[in-house]
Amino acid sequence: MSESMFMSLDDEFGKNGYIIRESKIQKGCEYPVHWHDYFEFEAILDGTGIHTLNDRKYTVSAGSAYLLSYCDFHSIRADTDMRLINLRFCEEAAEKELVDYIQPGASRFCMQFAEEEFKRIIRFTDILYQEQNSEKPFAGIMSKSMISAVVTELIRKSASFSTSKYRPKHVQSAVALIRRDFRNDLTLFSAAKKLAVSANHLGVIFKKSLGISFADYLNMTRLKYACGLLCTSSLSVKQIAFESGYNSAEYFVYVFKQKLGVTPSEYRKAH
C-alpha cells in the first residue's frame, strides 16, 4: 500500500512521547476509516487526495494539514502519489493547556496553509525528526516545545479558534459528562438538567466553543466505542448498538453509515 506507511497501532511512542515519520501513499490506495487513542498530526508535502474526517470530505494537497483527537474518525485516499509527514503523540508530549483545547477534536483542525506558514510548520517537524530518540541534553523539553508549536499553529489557523483562554465551565462539564455517561440514555436536555442550565444555552455555547453540536459529539463518542467492540468482540450489531448507548439498532446502523460511510458489518469485515 505504501512505503513506511501509517504506523501500526502496536507501535510504541518514543521515550519523549511521540513518533514522527515521512510516509508515501501510492496513487489509488486508500487507508480505511479508523480512529486513535492518541493525537495524530499529518501534513501533506506532495500529491493530492481526499481526506474524510468524520462525515466531511476535504481535498488535500501540498500545504494541507490536520490534527485528529480521540473522537475523530478519518480515512485518506491518494488520487496521485502522495508524500506526507505523520506525527503521533500522547497527552504528555504537549503543553497541558493545548491538550485541553484540542481534546474534543471533531473536525476543528483541518486546513490549508499558505507557503510561508507551511514552511514554518515543516521546520518544527524537522527538529522533531532530529530530537526523536535523541540522547542530547533536554531533548524532551525541545520535543515538547516543537509539538506545542505545531499544535499552536493549527489552533491559530482554525476558524473555530476562540480568543478566550478557557472554554466555558459548562462546556467542559458537558464534555466530561458525555465521556462518562455516553452509554446511558443521555441527551442535551438531560445533560442541561444535570448541569442546571437551559438546554438552549448549553447547545449554543457547546457548538460555539467546540465547532460541533452536543448531539454530534455524543454520536462520535458512541461510534468510537462501537468501533472498538466491532473489532474486538463477537457481539452482534444489535448488542453493540445497545452497549454503545443507542436505543435502536436501526438508528445505530443509520448513524454509523452516515458518519463513517460504511455499515457496522462492513466496518467489522474491513478491520
Secondary structure, 3 states (H helix, E strand, C coil): CEECCCCCCCCCCCCCCEEEEEEEECCCCEEEEECCCCEEEEEEEECCEEEEECCEEEEECCCEEEEECCCCCEEEEECCCEEEEEEEECHHHCCHHHHHHHCCCCCCCEEECCHHHHHHHHHHHHHHHHHCCCCCCCHHHHHHHHHHHHHHHHHHHCCCCCCCCCCCHHHHHHHHHHHHHCCCCCCHHHHHHHHCCCHHHHHHHHHHHHCCCHHHHHHHHHHHHHHHHHHHCCCCHHHHHHHCCCCCHHHHHHHHHHHHCCCHHHHHHHC
